[in-house]
Amino acid sequence: MIYLTGDKHGWLGVRDLDAGNWPEGQSLTKDDVLIILGEIGIGMYKDPDRNNKLIQYYESQPWLTAFVDGNHDAFPFINSFPVSEWNGGKVHRIADNVIHLKRG
């Protein structure tokens, strides 16, 4: 299955995905994809530890997280990750199951 959401803005909105707020999400697998439509918040913090913990949060979820960037996302940080191919398109592989869907 594919699920869509948006505007997580880092730790502010990520709680929407916790089991208490989205219990259906806990029955998903790595074959399921959650696409965040902009403003994921990865790289927005000056403290690298907060950014890494946010990535680890998404990495620990039972689904694959994919995201498209929004105008408030940290482009230099996101673009620093290696480019690979996923389902016929170019992505930045942020973690094993966290990917940025590149534009174009």
N, C-alpha and C positions, 0 to 999 in steps of 0.2 A: 504494500500500500504506500501511497505518497500522501503526506500531510503537509499543509502550508500554514505558516504563521509569519509574523514580522515584528519589527521594532522591539527587539529584546533589550537593546541599549545596555549590554553588559549584564552586571549583576542585578540591575533594577527590574528587568522583566523575566529573567531566567527562572524565577520561582514559579512562573506560569506552567512550567514543564515538570515540576516536582510531582511525585506520585499523588499527593493530596489534592492537587489542582487538576491534574490530567492523569487519572488512574489508568485510562486506556493505554497510555504510553508505555506502561510497564509490561504490557503483554506483547510489545513489538519485538522484532529481531533485527539483526544487521541487514536483513533483506528489505526492511522497511526504511523509507527515507523521509526525514523531516526537513523541508526546505524553509529556511528563514529568508524572508524577502526583504533584505536590507536591515541595517542597524543591528548586527549581531553583537558588536561591542568588543570583539577580539582585537587587542592591540590599542585600545583607547586609554588604557591606564598608564601613567608615568612609571608606576611600580611594576617591573617585569614579573614579579611574583604573582601579582593579581591577574595579569594576563595569562600566565601559565596555569593558574588555578582554574580560570574560566575555560581554557582549552581542555584541561583535565576533566572538568565537569561534563562537557559535551562528549568527551572521549569515553566517559564511564557510563553513558546512557546505552540502553539496549538497542537503539536504532542508529542508522547512519545519519549524521547531520551534514547537510549541504546548505550553502548560503550564497546569495548574490549580495554584492556590496551595495550599501546605501551611501548617501552623500555625507553622512557623519562617520563612516567607517575609516579606519586607520590604513590608508592605501599603502604607504611605505612598508608598514609592518606586514600586511597581508601579502604584498608583492615580493617579500623577501623569501617566501617559501618556494620549494622546487615546483616546477610545472610538470604535470604528467597528463595522461589522457584517461578519461572516465566516460564510459557510454558514448564515445565518439566526439567528446568535447574536451577542451583544455581546462584543467583545474589546477589550483594550488592545493597541494596535499598538506594541510595544517597538522593533522594527526592521522592515524590509521583509519578512523571513521569520522573525520571532520574535514570537509573539502569546501574550497571556495570555487564557485562556478564563474569562470572568467567571462568577461564581456566579449562579444564578437565571436 
